[in-house]
Amino acid sequence: MSKSRIYTRTGDAGDTALFGGERVPKSHARVQAYGEVDELNACIGSAMSQLNDDADIRARLFEIQQDLFVFGSHLAMTPTPRGRAPALPPLPSNRAVDFEHWIDDCDCELPELRAFILPGGTRGASALHVARTVCRRAERAVVALSQQDNVDPLILVYLNRLSDLLFAWARLANHRAGVEEIIWQPKE
């Protein structure tokens, strides 16, 4: 029985294949976009491992990880595939609405936000803040790609709303742990 190797050597010269067969430089905007989404997924996995007391948030983060794999596959697809294009899973079309409901649920439990807060607090909240900033970077990469090529607008809406949700969950993780938010106090 032959084992699948993780290394292929096909990218040693600095290029990679998109779904659909086109080879592009690893610096291509499409590769950058799905790479940022992949990093976001890893950050979310890290946050999940640090949210031991928040099973509801962890369960929803797991759903988000599944979504991000779908988005990555769509972002990795050649706009005009050579030959037959691989079948891709459908994009989660209503998830941004779910995110808004989940943010509203957080707001019911949290004190009103009246100032900028510094990222930090518990390990889980801090990891969620890191995931939020990586989400914003992924969003910027997808926006850059959309200025050059076709990108489903649903991906942009999703990432924009997801960063808001990660912020709300970071606040909630601190609140549930009894950790007070640190207000940003600019020097005068």
N, C-alpha and C positions, 0 to 999 in steps of 0.2 A: 504494500500500500504506500502510495506516494503522499508525502506531506506537502501541504501548501507552504511556500516560502513567503515571508513577509517582505523580503527584498526582491526587486525585479531588475534593478540596474537600468531600467529604461529612463529614469529621470536624472541620471548622472551628469548629463550635459546641461542641466538647468531647465528642461522643459518637462511637461506632463500632458497626459491625455485627459480631455474632458469627456463626459458622457456623450456619446455620439461620434467619437473618433478623432476629432480635431486635436492636434498637438499645439500647445501654446507655451510661451515662457512661464516659468513659475512666478514671475512678477506681473503677469497679466491681471487685469482688474477682476476678472471672473474668479481666478484662483485666489486672489486676495480676499474677495467677498466670502467665498465659502470657507476659506481658512479662518477668517475672523469668526464666522458662525461656529466653526468647529471649536475654536478656543473658548467661545462663550459656553458651549456645551460642557467643556471640561471644567470651566469655572463653576458652573451650576452643579456638576457632580461633586466638586470640592465643597461647595456650600452645603449640599445635602448631607455630606459626611460629618458636618459640624453642627447640624441642627437636630441634636438628639432628642430634644423635648418638644419638637414641633412636627409631629407626624403628618398633620394636615398640609403644612407647607411642603414637606418632603414629598408627599404623594403628588402634589401639583407640580413640583419641580420635575418629577419623573415624567409626567405628561409633557412638560415643556421640552425635556430632552428628546423625547420621541418626535415632537414637532420639528425641532431644530435639525434632526437628521433628514426629515422630509425637505425642509428648506434648503439644506446643503445639497441634496440631490438635484433639486430644481436649479439652484445656482450653478451647479457643475455641468449642466446640460448645454451642449452646443446649440446655439439658436437655430442653426440650419444643419441638422445632423447629416452625416454621410451615410447613405443607406437607411436601414431601419433603426429608428430611435428606440432606446430602451423604455419600457413602461415605467413611469414614475408614480409613486403613491400620490394621492390627491392632497392638496394643501388644506390645512385645517381652517376652513373659511369663517367659522364663528368664534374663534379663540380670542380675538381682540375684545369682543363683547364679554366673553367670560372674564377676561382680565379686568375689565371695568367693574364687573360685579364683585370680583375678588378684592379689588382696591376699595370699593365702597364698604365691603365687609370689614376691612382693616380700619377704615376711617371711623366705623362705629365703635371700635375698641380703643382707638388711639386718641390722645389729647390733640386738640387743634394745633396745627403747625403754624407758628407765628414768626419764625425766623429761620435763617439758614442753619443747618446743623452740620457738624463735622462727621465724616464717616468714622465708624468705630463702634466700640461697645463690646458685646460678646463675640466669641469667635465666629459663630454663625452669622450674626448681623454684619460683622466685618467682611466675611466671605460674600455675603449678598451684595454689599456695597461694591466689592471688587467686580462681581458679576455684572452689576449695573453699569459700571464704567466700561467694561469690555463689551457689553451690549450696545452702548452708545458708539463705540468704535466700529463694531460690526455694522451698525446702522449707517455710519458714514461711508463705510466701504461699499455697502449695497447701493447707497445713493450715488456714489461715484460711478459704479457699474451701470446704474440706470441712466446716467447721462450719456453713456456710450452705446448701450445695448438694451434690449428688451428685458425687463424684470417685472414679474407680477407685482402690482402695487400692494397686494395683500401682504407681501413680505415686509415692505416698509412700514405698513400700519402695525403689523405684529411686533416688529422690533421696537418701534417707538413706544407702544403701549407696554411691552414687556419691561423696558427700563423703568417706567413708572411703577409697575408692579413690584419689581425687585427693590426699589426704594421703599415702598410701603411695607414690604415684608421685612426689610432690614430694621425699620422702625418698630414693627410689631415684635420681632424677635427680642429686641432690647426691652421693649415695654413688658413683655411677658416674663422676662428674666429679672425685672425690677431694676434695670440699668437705665439711669437717667441720660437723656440726650445731651450732648455737649453743643451749646449754641456757639456759632461763629461770632467772635467779637473782634471786629477790625480795629487795628491800631489807629489812633487819631493823631 
